[in-house]
Amino acid sequence: MTTTVAATTPTFLGRRISPLTQRRLASFRANRRGFWSLWIFLALFLVSLFAEFVANDRPFLVKYDGALYWPVFADYPESTFGGFLPRTDYRDPNIAEEIRSKGWMVWPLIPFSYDTINYDLMVPAPAPPSAMNWLGTDDQGRDVVARLIYGFRISVLFGLTLTIASSVIGIAAGAVQGYFGGLVDLLFQRFIEVWSGLPVLYLLIILASIVEPNFWWLLSLMLLFSWMALVGVVRAEFLRARNFDYVRAARALGVGDTVIMVRHVLPNAMVATLTFMPFILNGSITTLTSLDFLGFGLPPGSASLGELLSQGKANLQAPWLGLTAFATLALMLSLLIFVGEAVRDAFDPRRNAR
Amino acid sequence: MALLEVRDLTVTFGEGARAVEAVKGVSFDLERGETLAIVGESGSGKSVTALSVLQLLPYPQARHGAASRIRFDGTDLVGASHAVLQKIRGGRIAMVFQEPMTSLNPLHTVGRQIGETLLLHKGLTGAAAHARTVELLTLVGLADAAERLDAYPHQLSGGQRQRVMIAMALATEPDILIADEPTTAVDVTIQAQLLKLLKELQARFGMAMLLITHDLGIVRNMARRVLVMTEGQVVEEGAMEQVFTDPQHPYTRRLLAAEPKGGALSAPTDAAEVMRGENVKVWFPIRRGVLRRTVGHVKAVDGVSLAVREGQTVGVVGESGSGKTTLGLALLRLQRSEGRIAFVGRPIDRLGWRELRPLRREMQIVFQDPYGSLSPRLSIMGIVAEGLGVHGLAQSGAERRQMVEAALAEVGLDPATADRYPHEFSGGQRQRIAIARALVLKPRFVVLDEPTSALDMSVQAQIVDLLRDLQSRHRLAYLFISHDLKVVRALADQVIVMRDGKVVEAGPSAEIFDRPQMEYTKALMAAALRLEAVESGVVRT
């Protein structure tokens, strides 16, 4: 009754990948739409993470008077280039002329930041798409492409942070409820019922009247309510798994509750959790967008897709605003849904069994 | 011409490299009125063969070979149209499945489900259908058939549900009854009753019966002809007496020799007492109403006393729901209980989780289902070494690995398999891993909770031998919980017969098996060892 080992197990970052995970990865890869969606999304996200190098109102590199300057990384007083202001405005025609006469500058692809107002517009803002502003400008003369890139970044970052934080809290809460059951479960469930009845939007409006809501304020407030999304599934998985024989076997070995929860039960719940995550991410992004659209979101002036949408609504004569925001949101959410579908299918044992 | 002719049947699941050939060229005939048993271990393709007859496989994932023919009374069934198949399914060939709970629709009453079959195949409605349903239920021996019509499946016991299934199958007076492990999910006493019923009904209606089973005892009792299958192929076919007395194929010989043999190791009577329970009670309160008042108790274990000595095996037998497993869990303090429990003379019934922890090393448990008792996401190394980590038994990684490998070698597994995952092992190998997990801690007392029930016959015998071998080597004390009396006889020194949480009879193994005193024990023995149904009222239906 002996078996010989011949198979070599692949490893990832020094950790062995279990055959189950391998099969899931293969199944995910086999779903071409989801697989490509993931790569496109990651590429877009990576580009937007380096937004300062793609769209900025400062040049990368300035050669002036024989010296090299890196305006992307450092602030230089205007006196460096023969001016008098404490900070250099490289888009100022006088400064630009001065630098060009004694050297050169390398500009990013899009020479506008999200809050740069383009004073060179030939038409009143919002300006239609042109060679200078590829997707036009908004009603304050700011470049739409630049705002899009920064808005995409903050949306995805907000979504990711909120998703991860609420998943961690949700999993922990669900785990405790499901594993211990009984009175703990009962009290927790009633608390969640009461808590989920609180009107989130009104709380946000109240918050907006007390403090100026920034990224972290919004995140914390949303987190107070969004952690409940995963509690149900995780709790159900823990309720089911706590009676498994291998959990009882671990208990018979004298293993403590925390270790049992983390090592033996949590992996079961991870399937449901990972399946839900892309959809929660989508939900979080939509939430931020709608808050911005309503004006209860990020502080005025920040780049955001919701703000772009509301500008589109306010300026129906400038359809490029609304269309751009719509197309971006549609693309981003669709990509994430496709990824989510592929993840869900990869974790579905019925699709994998054969 | 035979009623059913199966020729060169092959079944393949999946495509390309992942294709699995489950049945490889099976041929057999079934004549009117005869019983043919297909016997084999799990994975032998016997159920797939049975399902192919009715074309119930998940097509198109499952495919038949080009040469495969299934002819029933002149009709070709392979690739037949839906209309043809629907007429035959349930109409002329009926099927009884293993698990009656999942085969009956939980949302419909028993009467309605039988009525549906009658409507579909016989066109009976109203009073006629009602009368026929009652008649059928009476025929299968369901007491108070008229009142049971409005019962839902969950209101019936396992045996009663299986009777309803048989009634449904009989509703259309089929020519062939396919019974796929019809008694595996029920207790031994019920099994004996159901087999008797099937035999009577077959004789009465002149049905042919295709009986799928892994249990040689059932085959001996029921079939006239036997087909032995392994790995998708028929290795032996013949009359029952001939196959049993003069098996030709080595596999058949092995299967027949696989019944657990040997007797218990007898421990000296002065051996130290390892585990002692006095008047152990596990009562689950039944709460009702808004205030959750306790209105009564489910007495899972009701005042059981026992003692297990070093090197001794105490067998606990009983039917499902008799409280055997709960008793085992209570002794290990994994289940809240009342009554004194002492481990090596030290009372442990009042100890807290923390104080119990060091003792956990010395008392271990092996569970029934080797598929459920190993964490699927841990390697064998991780599973077996878990206890070592908890009790700080290994100082270094190398020492831990060495101890795990020693334990694996001791249960007859290749130590090199330590880095693999449970799903790569067969049921018997998994059970060995579960035993290694208990053994690596060098326990003194092990609760074996049906350790062989989920395994094939030949593997059962190996595990029993392994357990006995380990016992003699380490002077282990076993509490062996099982409903399988053959296995208990092969291993246990003392036996406790339980029913409804109470001890019916207890004593030395030889006496209980050979000279049972109580009526219930006698009925249990007759049903389990000789498949005889006892009609003295001591057994439930």
Interface residues (C-beta under 8 A of the other chain):
Chain A: M1 T2 T3 T4 V5 T9 R16 S18 P19 L20 F244 D245 Y246 R248 A249 A250 R251 A252 L253 G254 V255 G256 R263 H264 P267 R354
Chain B: F13 G14 R18 Q61 L329 L332 L334 L356 R357 P358 R360 R361 M363 Q364 I365 F367 Q368 D369 G372 S373 L374 S375 P376 R377 L378 S379 E386 G387 V390 H391 G412 L413 D414 A416 T417 D419 R420 Y421 H423 E424 F425 G428 Q429 R432 A434 R437 L441 Q462
